[in-house]
């Protein structure tokens, strides 16, 4: 059953704008070669890509992803940055030296 809120023109326009914007934005980012945020519930990563250490820092993308959990040792700026941990993970995967990983949005992908 469709809720009564759905028939509200404001709710309808917000839903349409969100869904259309999401699909167009992710498709364009994928074509450009960098998807800024991959929603955590619908993502698959290569384990090797997550655990490969950076030669300069000695830290893997997975290590950097979990930095935000240690709130006691972060500055206010760092705390703010690590609120968007999905963006940190995407950046860390693509910014690795000597790798050619890519992030893509596949609208036809199905989870089984």
Buried (B, 14 or more C-beta within 10 A) or exposed (E): EEEEEEEEEEEEEEEEEEEEEEEEBBBEBBEEEEBBBBEEEEEEBEEEBBEBEBEEEEEBBBBBBEBBEEEEEBEEEBEEBBEBBBBBBBBBBBEBEEEEBEBBBEEEEEEE
